[in-house]
Amino acid sequence: MTFMMLPNDLVLNCLARVSRLYYPTLSLVSERFRYLLASTELYQTRILLGCTESCLYVCLKLRTYHNPQHWFTICRKPNSSKNVLVPIASPNSHPTYQSDFARVGSNIYAIGGFINDDNASSRVMVMDCRSQTWLEAPSIRIARATPSTCVLDGKIYVIGGCKNLDATNWIEVFDTKTQTWEFMSSSHGEKICSSCTYHSLGYDGDVYVKGFEKRVTYKLDKGRWRPADIAMDRGWFCSSSSCVMENVLYSWFCGMIRWYDSEENFWKYIKGLEGSDELYGLHGHFDAKMTGCGGKLVVMWEKNVYINECHYEKGLWCAEIALEKHQGDIWGTLEWSDVVSTTTQPYEYDLAHILAVTL
């Protein structure tokens, strides 16, 4: 008997024990493997066996309005220890530009954005990362061109994204369990609803929102908007990227990673990464994306490398950092750092989003 003659249950049991880094290579074995690797049954088997792992999903924004957003995962390159970007399905009908994204469970939601350059969209698409397929979800009530999204307790908060909003409609909340949208009413929302562009996050049981017009951060506390702690506000407002992992807020600022000590109301730098040559291109780099992935911090950034006086290529770099708390500080250990994609057309795309999903 050959392996291919085994029943699906046994094959799934074997595949579930293999890291997802190797799934793109295994999918080339046969049509049956491709079907099983994309099945929800494999996801359930991995849960039962305790073999789940965090997978990184990357969205690149192409500088075109025809299908402008492409999605990738990071996978292991065959016969190598290097990781590379592998393209996956992207929503190709009614493409939007400047959508924002939120992850709940094994689903990634693409919300709002521009259609045809100047029309705001109310469309919501959701990718089931288990099968890497896109489906349409219930639309938001108001079309939003540049929304900001965050997740708290399994609900998606969609904030701003268009003009002429007021305290009754500037935030919509999506309940992923009931699949319903509703406007969020709160006291003193008129203080900050005059902006069009926001950044938001779910942190420490509250929703935090910063509006770029008034340059102040508020948090939703017991149904009321209150100014955030001054120290937290100043540190988060200046960051180009941030993420929350194990209830700790991390921010990226001028090529350095900081974390917010909520007990001391003070931003601190992660120790142990000073002068690390492996973090090539990080120091002084102003823009990067961060996310928590399997209890570790993942940072991605772009870096141009000059080939000669007339040409250069753009590399997309990724670093994974293990974290450890010790005597009031957080120490980081670089586990790996490498380029995962290169292009000789540096203006072809920009790094838009990175999200981690447990599968």
N, C-alpha and C positions, 0 to 999 in steps of 0.2 A: 504494500500500500504506500502511495506517495502522499506528500503533505497536501496536495491539491485534492485528494480524494476524501479528506477528513470532512465531517459535517461542519456547518457554519458555527455552531456553538463552540467547538474545539478550536477552530481557526480564530474566532473572536477572542477566546481566552488567551491564545498565544499573542495575537496582535496587541491586545490591551497592555501587555507587559513590556512592549517596545516603546521607547521614547518617540514622541510625535515629531521630533527633529528628523526622523528617518522616514516618515510617512510619504513624502513626495517621491522618494526613491522606491519604496515598496509599492506605490501605486502603479509603477511601470511594469510590475510582474505580470499582471493579468487584469482582465476586465472584472473578474470576481473580486480581486483585491481592492480595486478602485471602488467598487460598490460597498464592500465591507468597511473600508477605511472612512467612507463618508456617511456611514449609517449612525443613527442615534443609538442603536443597540451597542455599538462599540463604546460609546460614551457611557452608557449605563454599566457596561461590564467593567470599565476602568474605575468607576465609582465603587462598585461592589468589591473589587480587588484592592482598593486603596492605591491605585496607580495613576491618579490624576496628577497633572503637572500644569504649571503656568506657561501659557504661550503668548508671545508678543505679536500684536497686530499693528501694522504700520500703514498709514495713509499718506500718499504723496500727492501733492496738488500740482497738476499739470497746468502750464500757462496757456490754456486754451479753454474755450467754453463748450467744446465738444467732448463730452465724457471727461470732465476735468479731474476727477478723483479716482485714483487707482489704489487698490489694497494689496498688501503683501503680508506674509508671515516670515519669521526668521527660522530657517531650518539648517541642518547640518549638511555641508557639502559632501557628496559621495567621496569616499576614500581620502578624507581630510578631516582635520580637527577644526577647520574654519566654519563659521556660520555665514550664510548668505540670505539675501531676500529672495523669496519665491512668490510670484504673483498668484493671487487667488481671485475669485469672482468679485466683480464690482458692479454696483447697480448701473445698468446701461440704458434704462428707459427714463425719459424726462430728467436728464442729468442736471444737477444743481452745483452751484459754486458758492463757497463760503458756508456750507452746512457746518453745524457743530455736532459732536458725537458724544454718546454716553453709553457706558457698559453696565448692564444689569444681568447677573448670572452669566449664562453662556451666550447672551445676545448683545449685539452692538447696534445702537439706534443712530441713524443719520437723520437730523432734524432741520427743516427749513433750508434757507440758502437762496441764492439767486437762480432764476431761470432766464436764459437768453439775455444775460448781462444786466437787465434793469427791472425785472419782475420778481417780487418776493414770492417764495413758495411756502405753502402750508403742508407740504408732503412730508411723511415720515416713512422711512424704509428701515427694516430691521434685518440684520444678518444673524442667522443661527450658526454660530461658530462650530457647532458639532458637525454639521453637514456643509458649512460654508456656502449656504444659499441665502439669497435675499428675498424678502417678502414685503408687502406693503402693510403698514400698521395704520391705525386710526390717525387721521390728520389733526394737526393742531388747529385751534379755532381761529387764530389770526395768523396770516402769512407773515413770516419773519425772515428778513434777508440775512441778518448777521446776529443770530441769537447766541446766548451763552447758556450752557447746560451744566448741571451738576446732579449728583445722585445722593440721596439720603434716605436710609431705611427702605430701599427698594423702589423709591419713587423718583421720577425724573422731573427736575425743576428747569423750566425754559424761561429765560429772562431777556426782556428787551428785544432788540433786533429790528425795530422799525420805529418810525416817528409817530407822533400824536397818540402816544399811550398815556394812560392815567393810572391811578392807584387801584382801579378795579380790574385792569386787564393786562398790566405789564408783565405779570408772571402767570404762566400756566403750569399745571402739575399733572403728570401722567402716572396713573396707578398701573403698574405693569401686571398686577394680578387681575384686576377687573377690566383692563384695557380701555380705560376711560380718561378723558381730559376734563379738567375743570380749572376755572380761574381761582387764584389764591387771593383772598382778601386778608389784609393785615392793617394794624394801626400804624399811622405815620408813614405809610408807603409813599405818600406824596413828596416826602423829603428827597427821595432818590429816583423816582420814576421819570424824571424829566430828561435823563440821558437816553441815548440810543444804543451806545455800545457799553457792554459790561463784561466783567469777568466774575466767575462765581465758583464756589466749591462747597462741598459738604464736609464739615469738620467739627469734631467734638460735640456731635448731636445737634448742631445748628447749621443753617444756610448762611454763608457769607457772600456778600455782593459788593463789588467796587465799581463805581461809575466813573468813567474817564473824564466827564465834563467837570464834575464837582471834586474829583480827586480825593474821595473819602470812602472808607469801607464801613459797611453796616452789617450787622448780623441779626437774623430773625430769631428772637428769643421769646418763647411763650406767646407767639402771635403778634409781637411788637418789634419794630425795627429800632435797634439801638446802635450807637456808634461802637465799633470794635475797639479793643485795647489799642492804645496809641502805638505801642511798640510793634504789635502784630500788624497793624495797618501800614506802618511805614515800611516794614520789611517785605510784606506781601505785595504792596502796590508797586514797588520797584522791580519785582521779579518778572522775567519773561516766561517762566514756566514754574509750575508748582504741582505737588501731589501730596496726598495724605496716605500714610501707610502705618497700620497699627496705631491709629489715632495720634500720629506725629505728623506735623506739617513741615514739608521740605520745600525749599525754593531755590531757584537758579538765579544767580546774580553775578553778571560780569565774569563768567567762567568759574565761579565758585559755588559750592553747594552748602546751603545753610539749613538749619532746622530751628523750629520755634520751641523754646522751653516755656511751656504755659505756666509752670509753677513760679518761675522767676521773671516771666514777662520779658524775655530777652532772646534775641536771635544769636545762635552760635554756629560756628563752622564745624563741619565734620572733620574730626582729627584722623591722622594717619594717611591722608592722601596728598600731603604737601610734597611737591617736587617729584611726583610720580611720573617717570618718563613714559610709562605705558598709556597714560591719559593724554595721548598725543593730540594736540589741537584744542584741548579744553581751556587752558589758562588764557584769559583775556577774550574768550569767545563769548559774544554777547547773547546769542540766541541758541537755545537747545530745547529739547523736550525731555521730560522725565515722567516715570511712572513706577509704581511698585509692582514687582513681578515675583511671586513666590517668596515673599519676605525679603527680597533684595531690591535694591534701587537700580533701575535701568536708565541710562542717559543716552540720547541720540543727538547727533549734531552733524552739520555739513562743514566740509573743509575743502577749499580749492588748493590744488597742487599744480604749480606751474611746470609744464613740460619744456617749453622754450619761451622766448620772448613774445611769441604770437599766440601760443596755445596753452591752455591749462585744462585739467579735468577736475570734476567735482566728485568727492568721495563722501559717502554717507557712513558715518562712524557710529559704533555702538559700544557701550561699556556697561558691565554688570558689576555692582558693588555690594558686597556683603556687609551688614551693619551689626554692631554690637554695642549695647549700652554698658557703660562702666563709670561709676562714681560721678554721676551727673553729666557725663559727656557721651557722645555717640562717636564711635570709631568706625572707620570704613576700611575694608580690604578689597582691593581691586582683584576680581576673579578673572576677568578677561576684557580685552579691548582690541577692536579690530575694525577694519573697513568691511562693510557688508554689501556695498554696491558702489560702482563708479560709472561715470558717464563723461564722454568728451564734449557733450553739449550742456554746459553748466547752467544755462538758462532754461533747460527743459522742464524742470520740476523744482518744487520746494517741499521740505518736510512739513507736513501739516499736523498730524496727530500720531500718538502711539498709545495703545491700550493693551492691558494684560487681561487674559481670560483663562480661567482654570478649566481644563478639559481632561 
